[in-house]
Amino acid sequence: MTDKNDQMKEKNGNHINLITISGIKINLDYSWFIIFFLVFWSLTFGYFPRYYPGQSTLIYLLTGALATFFFFLSIIIHELSHSLIALRAGINISEITLFIFGGIANITEEPNDPKTELIIAIAGPLSSFVIAAIFWSINGFFASSIHVMLFALFNYLGWINIALGIFNLVPAFPLDGGRIFRALLWWKSHSLNQATKIASNIGQGFALVLVFLGILDIIQGVFIGGLWLIFIGLFLRMIAQGGYQQLLIKQSLEGVKVKDVMIRDVIQVPSGITIDDLINNYFFHYSYRGFPVADDDELLGVITLSDLKNIPYEEQKKKTVKDIMKPLIKSCLVSPDTTLMYILKKMYAEKRNSFFVMQEAKLVGMISKGSLLRFMEIKGFNR
């Protein structure tokens, strides 16, 4: 169960929860509205009037809106096909997020074998080809009686899904084709690390090709198209690099629990001391950005440097820690047996830098982003 603070965080995040299917949250990133508008505008006032002239503005508006809606629905189905196959293979999928460059399924763990990876990866392009076949079949079945703009709508949706499927088959990680290529390399080499590194390098190379083509387009006067290719290329390069780094992080944290790396001697702050005492005896004395607040071993809350920003100097000897501390919330408490991988995901999901480790209602340690990074350094992640 989540408390009210957790619920507020979910509502005020950088995306909107649209719907949940088979336990998978479908989210809309705020950047998605930009591309939705651009696609709608280009279809309504560009593509359809150019290739199917003679219709009213209202017809173009309706057709453009329907085409844009079904295009993004196709992307959701494409990502859902990956996710549902992954769920059947026992891999947890928490969410799918639609954003400015398309959609991403948040697969929280790697498949256990190359065959599973291959099946999950190929499901997306296959679903796009099936969707294209459905739209073209509708056109073929109603060819003699269908309105010209309905024909245009289904024809466009057929071709755009073919394009979506073919683009994703490019053997550049993290596209589906790159994952298929990685699965085949993994099958042959028996090394997920090696396969991921090769696929990631090819993905980065493909991304640079897109950037180069985008620059050529801009030189030739195709500014919007060129800029779009550059953005997509830079984005693909970023997530191609991130895919390999994420694998290394997962491997370095695999099987490690909070109790193995937590800070054991946690400095606690009494709630009754003044802000002046807090600054001079704690923040100046210890190199921490925050402290747990506790009285008689009872954890009450947390206080950080950011909480002190708006307190005038003359008030620092009057106000106490209790007056300005943040109250304790359940989501910042973890047990010693919690895995580091879970903590890492929780840190990024909740934008939290530290967690308190509790055992039998007693504070026994603290885990911070800094301690995680030091642990990964020791494991050799940054070599």
PyMOL commands that set and color helices and strands:
alter all, ss='L'
color gray80, all
select helices_A, chain A and resi 4-11+32-51+57-88+114-141+148-168+176-189+192-219+223-253+258-261+275-283+305-308+313-315+321-324+330-332+340-350+369-378
alter helices_A, ss='H'
color red, helices_A
select strands_A, chain A and resi 15-21+24-29+93-99+102-107+290-295+298-304+326-327+333-334+354-359+362-368
alter strands_A, ss='S'
color yellow, strands_A
deselect
rebuild
show_as cartoon
